[in-house]
């Protein structure tokens, strides 16, 4: 769908959702108050219910999973008809991934979400029946939700953030009104998108009523603080990120639902639904069939597999090993076919470790890393290796490797690759994807080109908005 059609479709779904609420909750006099055929949200409780919406939870795009350099593919799966054109193009880091008649997953869910969030932002303060405090908190949820969507979009369509280029590089249109008739969208700059993201989150955080997690699909201060901290980390502003991460982690014990770092040594959860996962702070549920045992498309590279120690419980519990010819050993992720790309407890600790390391607080970074690792392997093996702990750069490299161990085949690595590409400490890295043949040898290699740090806007959206300037 194009942006215009996505918004129109979302309005229809919005009205149907509100209609269902009214049909089950209103008195017989309802149709005497509101005109037939047109149902609108009016009460504060109506806007509250809009957040309990599967469209706000389930995201259609998993493109980033195929683009991380921790994954490889093998024959005969790579050449099979089961792999789609889009999947192959993404793995090869090609620019065109959609045909003219295809909907783009990268825009479909975020634009739907933006309609709902803008509806709440612009209308809830005029709703009836709720206190001013409640209305502000609901508006804050929408502000933070909009920021999360825009952060995803700017990382899909805008180049990695640098202060030198952000004011000139184009990203994605800023959508701030729930207007189904809006057309002729223009792309905002990367800086304009980040400015709105920061403004939305800094506006939201003071007004959110729940410090800890009230429910994993609802925004809390802890989640909003974590999102803003991640934004600052991606902008290279660790000093501003650190106090937000401190506050977010400190708020977790105040959660209504138990939200904590699970000790895999003693109480591995298995593969719970995202709302029952104790490590989820805020749920955005991504379909990820690549981690299902039945899907043999993506495998961990030998280098990524080698990052796991033999006693690392993530290796034993989350992967099954398969030996290939010539001694090649790949690991296949196993589990459910969904993954949370919202806010997770382990990432809060890893982001804080990174912020501390970048600010030269190596002992503090090691403390956070060790706290996480003790819950992923026996304590005797959890210490950060001396070679990594001694200076800033090796420690940062170890943190990035820990992020691979923690989030392998879940798409996090692609966004890390993007931001590291403009980091002077890491920017000289060359990224490649490989396909291994049935003999265990590399049959094809694809090298990431600089222009592919961004997605091209889909043909469908370009057709409706011919004035848009597309990415190369």
PLY file of the C-alpha trace (Angstrom):
ply
format ascii 1.0
element vertex 472
property float x
property float y
property float z
element edge 471
property int vertex1
property int vertex2
end_header
0.00 0.00 0.00
1.01 3.61 -0.47
1.23 5.96 2.51
-2.14 7.52 1.63
-3.87 4.13 1.32
-2.27 2.79 4.50
-3.65 5.76 6.45
-7.11 5.37 4.87
-7.17 1.65 5.68
-6.04 2.34 9.24
-8.83 4.86 9.74
-11.35 2.20 8.72
-9.85 -0.24 11.22
-9.77 2.51 13.84
-13.50 3.20 13.38
-14.35 -0.51 13.48
-12.42 -0.88 16.74
-14.19 2.04 18.34
-17.54 0.76 17.03
-16.95 -2.59 18.73
-16.18 -0.80 21.98
-19.40 1.18 21.78
-21.56 -1.79 20.81
-20.50 -3.69 23.89
-20.46 -0.79 26.34
-23.03 1.86 25.36
-26.64 2.28 26.36
-29.58 2.11 23.93
-29.49 5.89 23.59
-26.12 5.76 21.83
-27.52 6.08 18.30
-29.57 9.07 19.42
-26.38 10.86 20.48
-24.05 10.08 17.55
-25.13 9.97 13.91
-25.70 6.57 12.33
-22.84 5.22 10.24
-20.19 7.35 11.91
-18.59 6.25 15.16
-15.83 8.31 16.71
-13.79 8.11 19.89
-15.01 10.65 22.42
-14.39 9.30 25.92
-10.96 9.10 27.51
-11.53 5.37 27.96
-12.01 5.02 24.18
-8.53 6.38 23.58
-7.14 4.16 26.34
-8.57 1.09 24.59
-6.91 2.06 21.32
-3.55 1.04 22.76
-4.81 -2.54 23.23
-4.55 -3.00 19.49
-2.77 -5.81 17.66
-1.76 -3.37 14.91
0.34 -1.55 17.50
1.97 -4.77 18.67
2.62 -6.83 15.54
5.10 -5.52 12.97
5.27 -6.80 9.43
8.90 -6.05 8.58
11.75 -8.41 9.39
14.10 -7.10 6.69
16.84 -6.29 9.18
17.24 -9.97 10.09
18.43 -10.83 6.58
20.89 -7.92 6.52
22.97 -8.62 9.63
26.49 -9.90 8.99
26.12 -12.60 11.64
23.99 -14.69 9.26
24.92 -16.92 6.33
22.95 -19.07 3.90
23.61 -22.55 2.56
22.80 -24.70 -0.42
20.47 -26.10 -1.53
18.19 -23.71 0.39
19.74 -20.61 -1.19
18.92 -21.74 -4.72
15.55 -23.25 -3.89
12.24 -21.79 -5.01
11.26 -21.36 -1.36
13.35 -18.19 -1.07
11.49 -15.11 -2.28
12.86 -12.37 -4.53
12.70 -9.94 -1.59
14.65 -12.27 0.70
17.41 -12.81 -1.84
17.68 -9.11 -2.62
17.93 -8.23 1.07
20.60 -10.85 1.73
22.58 -9.53 -1.26
22.12 -5.95 0.01
20.51 -4.89 -3.24
18.54 -1.67 -3.64
15.33 -2.91 -5.27
13.51 -5.41 -3.09
9.89 -4.90 -4.23
8.02 -5.12 -7.49
5.66 -2.34 -8.55
2.54 -4.09 -7.18
3.98 -5.14 -3.80
3.36 -3.53 -0.42
6.51 -2.58 1.48
6.71 -4.22 4.90
9.05 -1.47 6.14
6.30 1.16 5.86
3.07 -0.82 6.25
3.04 -1.26 10.04
4.78 1.99 11.09
2.42 4.17 9.04
-0.62 2.37 10.46
0.78 2.98 13.93
1.44 6.65 13.23
-2.22 7.21 12.34
-3.38 5.81 15.69
-0.71 7.61 17.71
-1.46 10.93 16.00
-5.16 10.41 16.63
-4.51 10.07 20.36
-1.94 12.89 20.50
-4.21 15.40 18.78
-7.56 14.45 20.32
-7.29 12.81 23.74
-6.96 16.07 25.68
-10.45 17.04 24.44
-11.99 13.69 25.39
-14.57 13.35 28.13
-14.71 11.46 31.39
-11.04 11.27 32.29
-8.81 13.26 34.59
-6.23 15.67 33.20
-3.49 13.41 34.55
-4.91 10.36 32.77
-5.30 12.22 29.48
-1.73 13.49 29.64
-0.49 9.97 30.35
-2.36 8.54 27.36
-1.05 11.33 25.17
2.44 10.57 26.49
2.05 6.91 25.50
1.19 8.05 21.99
4.11 10.48 21.84
6.53 7.73 22.88
4.94 5.24 20.48
5.24 7.73 17.62
8.89 8.27 18.52
9.54 4.53 18.39
7.99 4.27 14.92
9.94 7.24 13.62
13.16 5.83 15.06
12.55 2.64 13.09
11.72 4.59 9.92
14.77 6.87 10.14
16.95 3.78 10.49
15.31 2.22 7.45
15.32 5.19 5.11
17.86 7.71 6.47
21.62 7.36 6.53
23.28 6.61 9.90
23.30 9.70 12.10
26.24 12.07 12.04
25.99 15.74 12.96
27.93 16.61 9.79
25.35 15.11 7.39
22.06 14.84 9.31
20.76 18.26 8.23
21.18 17.48 4.54
20.46 13.75 4.22
16.82 12.81 3.56
14.95 10.15 5.57
11.16 9.64 5.65
8.16 12.00 5.64
7.12 13.31 9.05
3.49 12.32 9.63
2.01 14.24 12.56
-1.68 14.38 11.66
-4.29 11.60 11.45
-5.41 12.84 8.05
-6.52 10.29 5.45
-6.61 12.97 2.76
-2.97 13.99 3.18
-0.96 13.68 -0.02
2.19 15.02 -1.64
4.43 13.89 1.19
8.00 15.16 1.26
10.94 13.51 2.99
12.22 15.11 6.17
15.93 15.23 6.87
17.57 12.82 9.26
18.02 15.70 11.71
14.36 16.70 11.53
13.30 13.14 12.30
15.68 12.85 15.24
14.55 16.24 16.53
10.91 15.10 16.56
11.83 11.75 18.13
13.68 13.46 20.98
10.94 16.07 21.41
8.23 13.40 21.58
10.12 11.33 24.16
11.16 14.24 26.37
7.54 15.43 26.32
6.24 11.96 27.13
8.51 10.82 29.97
7.36 13.28 32.70
3.67 12.56 32.00
3.74 8.75 31.97
2.01 7.54 35.14
3.67 4.12 35.32
7.37 4.13 36.21
7.71 0.38 35.87
5.94 -1.92 33.42
2.13 -2.02 33.86
1.70 -4.43 30.92
4.26 -5.32 28.29
2.22 -3.86 25.43
1.82 -0.51 27.20
4.37 2.26 27.46
6.01 3.06 30.80
8.62 5.56 31.94
11.15 2.74 32.03
10.44 1.89 28.39
10.39 5.51 27.17
13.64 6.24 28.99
15.19 3.16 27.41
14.07 4.22 23.93
15.42 7.76 24.34
18.71 6.39 25.67
19.02 4.14 22.61
18.32 7.13 20.35
21.13 9.05 22.04
23.49 6.07 21.74
22.75 5.90 18.00
23.54 9.63 17.79
26.85 9.22 19.61
25.58 11.05 22.72
26.48 8.57 25.46
26.66 11.20 28.19
22.96 11.96 27.75
22.03 8.29 27.42
23.61 7.11 30.67
21.29 8.77 33.24
18.26 7.61 31.25
19.52 4.03 31.33
20.17 4.32 35.08
16.61 5.55 35.60
15.08 2.92 33.33
16.83 -0.01 35.02
16.07 1.40 38.48
12.35 1.53 37.60
12.05 -2.13 36.61
11.46 -3.41 40.20
8.46 -1.04 40.35
6.72 -2.92 37.55
3.23 -4.35 38.04
4.21 -7.38 35.95
7.47 -9.08 36.85
10.15 -7.63 34.56
13.68 -8.81 35.12
16.80 -10.40 33.67
16.20 -14.16 33.68
18.95 -16.49 34.89
19.27 -19.04 32.09
21.37 -21.25 34.35
18.45 -22.02 36.63
15.19 -20.69 35.20
15.26 -20.59 31.42
11.80 -19.51 30.24
11.69 -21.65 27.13
10.00 -19.67 24.37
7.13 -17.73 25.98
4.80 -15.41 24.13
6.06 -11.84 24.05
3.59 -10.69 26.71
4.75 -13.45 29.05
8.47 -12.96 28.48
9.86 -11.56 31.74
12.66 -9.79 29.84
10.29 -7.70 27.70
9.84 -4.11 28.89
7.84 -2.94 25.88
6.58 -5.22 23.12
6.83 -4.65 19.40
6.35 -8.12 18.01
8.23 -8.90 14.79
7.43 -11.94 12.71
10.71 -13.82 12.42
10.34 -17.19 10.75
14.13 -17.44 10.41
14.45 -18.53 14.05
11.94 -21.34 13.62
13.55 -24.78 13.52
11.68 -25.60 10.30
13.19 -22.65 8.40
16.65 -23.40 7.05
17.27 -20.11 5.23
19.60 -18.35 7.67
22.39 -19.77 9.82
24.93 -18.21 12.11
28.27 -17.70 10.39
31.20 -19.75 11.70
32.64 -16.52 13.15
29.42 -15.68 14.99
29.06 -19.25 16.25
32.64 -19.09 17.58
31.70 -16.14 19.80
29.81 -18.52 22.11
31.75 -20.34 24.81
30.99 -23.98 25.39
29.18 -23.26 28.65
27.15 -20.34 27.30
23.56 -21.41 27.89
22.38 -19.35 24.92
24.33 -21.71 22.68
22.82 -24.82 24.22
19.25 -23.56 24.69
18.69 -21.37 21.63
20.62 -23.14 18.88
21.02 -26.58 17.42
24.39 -27.38 15.87
24.80 -28.93 12.45
28.12 -30.11 11.05
28.90 -29.51 7.39
31.72 -30.89 5.22
35.29 -29.63 5.72
34.66 -29.20 9.43
32.38 -26.19 8.98
30.01 -25.81 11.90
26.96 -23.61 11.62
24.32 -22.96 14.24
20.63 -22.79 13.49
18.42 -20.69 15.75
15.47 -22.60 17.14
12.36 -21.42 18.93
9.23 -19.46 18.17
8.75 -17.50 14.96
8.35 -14.11 16.64
10.79 -11.76 18.33
10.49 -8.56 20.35
12.17 -5.54 18.78
10.77 -3.10 21.34
12.60 -2.73 24.67
14.26 -5.67 26.40
15.99 -5.86 29.77
19.26 -7.35 28.42
19.60 -4.53 25.90
19.19 -1.93 28.64
22.21 -3.45 30.41
24.21 -3.74 27.19
23.43 -0.16 26.19
24.46 1.02 29.64
27.69 -0.97 29.44
28.39 0.65 26.07
27.65 4.16 27.35
29.96 3.64 30.32
32.74 2.24 28.15
32.51 5.16 25.73
32.73 7.53 28.71
35.88 5.72 29.94
34.13 4.09 32.91
35.53 0.67 32.08
34.89 -0.85 35.51
31.23 0.21 35.37
30.86 -1.28 31.89
32.44 -4.54 33.04
30.07 -4.65 36.01
27.01 -4.47 33.73
28.45 -7.01 31.32
29.25 -9.41 34.13
25.77 -8.98 35.62
24.28 -10.10 32.30
26.78 -12.86 31.59
26.30 -14.46 35.02
22.73 -15.08 33.92
23.76 -16.63 30.65
26.55 -19.01 31.77
28.15 -20.40 34.94
29.65 -17.69 37.12
33.12 -19.18 36.68
32.98 -18.36 32.96
31.17 -15.02 33.15
34.14 -12.69 33.68
35.04 -10.35 30.84
38.36 -11.60 29.39
41.37 -9.59 30.54
42.32 -8.70 26.97
38.93 -7.07 26.44
38.73 -5.42 29.86
41.99 -3.51 29.68
41.19 -0.62 27.33
38.24 1.14 25.73
38.27 -0.19 22.16
38.65 -3.91 22.98
35.91 -3.55 25.59
33.57 -1.88 23.11
34.31 -4.63 20.62
33.47 -7.21 23.28
30.17 -5.41 23.99
29.28 -5.58 20.30
30.09 -9.29 20.32
27.91 -9.72 23.41
25.09 -8.04 21.49
25.51 -10.67 18.77
25.45 -13.46 21.34
22.32 -12.02 22.94
20.35 -11.01 19.82
21.63 -13.25 17.03
19.22 -13.67 14.09
16.84 -11.06 15.50
17.80 -8.06 13.40
19.64 -6.04 16.05
22.98 -6.53 14.32
21.92 -4.65 11.16
21.17 -1.49 13.13
24.47 -1.87 15.01
26.32 -2.21 11.71
24.70 1.01 10.49
25.73 3.11 13.45
29.20 1.60 13.66
29.75 2.50 9.99
30.04 6.18 11.00
31.89 5.52 14.26
35.60 6.38 13.84
36.49 3.43 16.06
34.74 0.89 13.80
34.12 2.53 10.42
36.87 0.69 8.52
35.05 -2.66 8.75
34.00 -4.41 5.50
30.77 -6.40 5.72
30.06 -9.52 3.68
27.45 -12.23 3.31
28.38 -15.72 2.21
26.57 -18.71 0.79
28.11 -22.11 1.57
27.69 -24.97 -0.89
26.99 -28.59 0.02
30.75 -29.23 0.29
31.08 -26.60 2.99
32.90 -24.15 0.73
31.95 -20.55 0.00
30.07 -20.50 -3.31
28.96 -16.86 -3.35
30.03 -13.69 -1.54
28.18 -10.39 -1.37
29.83 -7.19 -0.13
27.83 -4.35 1.39
28.08 -1.10 -0.58
27.86 2.27 1.24
24.63 3.28 -0.52
22.86 0.27 0.92
22.88 1.55 4.47
19.38 2.73 3.54
16.33 1.18 1.91
14.93 2.58 -1.29
11.34 3.82 -1.05
9.07 1.23 -2.63
7.74 1.64 -6.19
4.16 1.81 -4.91
4.86 4.82 -2.68
6.95 6.50 -5.37
4.14 6.06 -7.89
1.70 7.95 -5.67
4.26 10.57 -4.66
6.35 11.18 -7.81
7.88 14.31 -6.28
9.63 12.24 -3.59
13.37 11.94 -4.02
14.33 8.29 -3.68
17.50 6.85 -2.21
20.11 5.68 -4.76
0 1
1 2
2 3
3 4
4 5
5 6
6 7
7 8
8 9
9 10
10 11
11 12
12 13
13 14
14 15
15 16
16 17
17 18
18 19
19 20
20 21
21 22
22 23
23 24
24 25
25 26
26 27
27 28
28 29
29 30
30 31
31 32
32 33
33 34
34 35
35 36
36 37
37 38
38 39
39 40
40 41
41 42
42 43
43 44
44 45
45 46
46 47
47 48
48 49
49 50
50 51
51 52
52 53
53 54
54 55
55 56
56 57
57 58
58 59
59 60
60 61
61 62
62 63
63 64
64 65
65 66
66 67
67 68
68 69
69 70
70 71
71 72
72 73
73 74
74 75
75 76
76 77
77 78
78 79
79 80
80 81
81 82
82 83
83 84
84 85
85 86
86 87
87 88
88 89
89 90
90 91
91 92
92 93
93 94
94 95
95 96
96 97
97 98
98 99
99 100
100 101
101 102
102 103
103 104
104 105
105 106
106 107
107 108
108 109
109 110
110 111
111 112
112 113
113 114
114 115
115 116
116 117
117 118
118 119
119 120
120 121
121 122
122 123
123 124
124 125
125 126
126 127
127 128
128 129
129 130
130 131
131 132
132 133
133 134
134 135
135 136
136 137
137 138
138 139
139 140
140 141
141 142
142 143
143 144
144 145
145 146
146 147
147 148
148 149
149 150
150 151
151 152
152 153
153 154
154 155
155 156
156 157
157 158
158 159
159 160
160 161
161 162
162 163
163 164
164 165
165 166
166 167
167 168
168 169
169 170
170 171
171 172
172 173
173 174
174 175
175 176
176 177
177 178
178 179
179 180
180 181
181 182
182 183
183 184
184 185
185 186
186 187
187 188
188 189
189 190
190 191
191 192
192 193
193 194
194 195
195 196
196 197
197 198
198 199
199 200
200 201
201 202
202 203
203 204
204 205
205 206
206 207
207 208
208 209
209 210
210 211
211 212
212 213
213 214
214 215
215 216
216 217
217 218
218 219
219 220
220 221
221 222
222 223
223 224
224 225
225 226
226 227
227 228
228 229
229 230
230 231
231 232
232 233
233 234
234 235
235 236
236 237
237 238
238 239
239 240
240 241
241 242
242 243
243 244
244 245
245 246
246 247
247 248
248 249
249 250
250 251
251 252
252 253
253 254
254 255
255 256
256 257
257 258
258 259
259 260
260 261
261 262
262 263
263 264
264 265
265 266
266 267
267 268
268 269
269 270
270 271
271 272
272 273
273 274
274 275
275 276
276 277
277 278
278 279
279 280
280 281
281 282
282 283
283 284
284 285
285 286
286 287
287 288
288 289
289 290
290 291
291 292
292 293
293 294
294 295
295 296
296 297
297 298
298 299
299 300
300 301
301 302
302 303
303 304
304 305
305 306
306 307
307 308
308 309
309 310
310 311
311 312
312 313
313 314
314 315
315 316
316 317
317 318
318 319
319 320
320 321
321 322
322 323
323 324
324 325
325 326
326 327
327 328
328 329
329 330
330 331
331 332
332 333
333 334
334 335
335 336
336 337
337 338
338 339
339 340
340 341
341 342
342 343
343 344
344 345
345 346
346 347
347 348
348 349
349 350
350 351
351 352
352 353
353 354
354 355
355 356
356 357
357 358
358 359
359 360
360 361
361 362
362 363
363 364
364 365
365 366
366 367
367 368
368 369
369 370
370 371
371 372
372 373
373 374
374 375
375 376
376 377
377 378
378 379
379 380
380 381
381 382
382 383
383 384
384 385
385 386
386 387
387 388
388 389
389 390
390 391
391 392
392 393
393 394
394 395
395 396
396 397
397 398
398 399
399 400
400 401
401 402
402 403
403 404
404 405
405 406
406 407
407 408
408 409
409 410
410 411
411 412
412 413
413 414
414 415
415 416
416 417
417 418
418 419
419 420
420 421
421 422
422 423
423 424
424 425
425 426
426 427
427 428
428 429
429 430
430 431
431 432
432 433
433 434
434 435
435 436
436 437
437 438
438 439
439 440
440 441
441 442
442 443
443 444
444 445
445 446
446 447
447 448
448 449
449 450
450 451
451 452
452 453
453 454
454 455
455 456
456 457
457 458
458 459
459 460
460 461
461 462
462 463
463 464
464 465
465 466
466 467
467 468
468 469
469 470
470 471
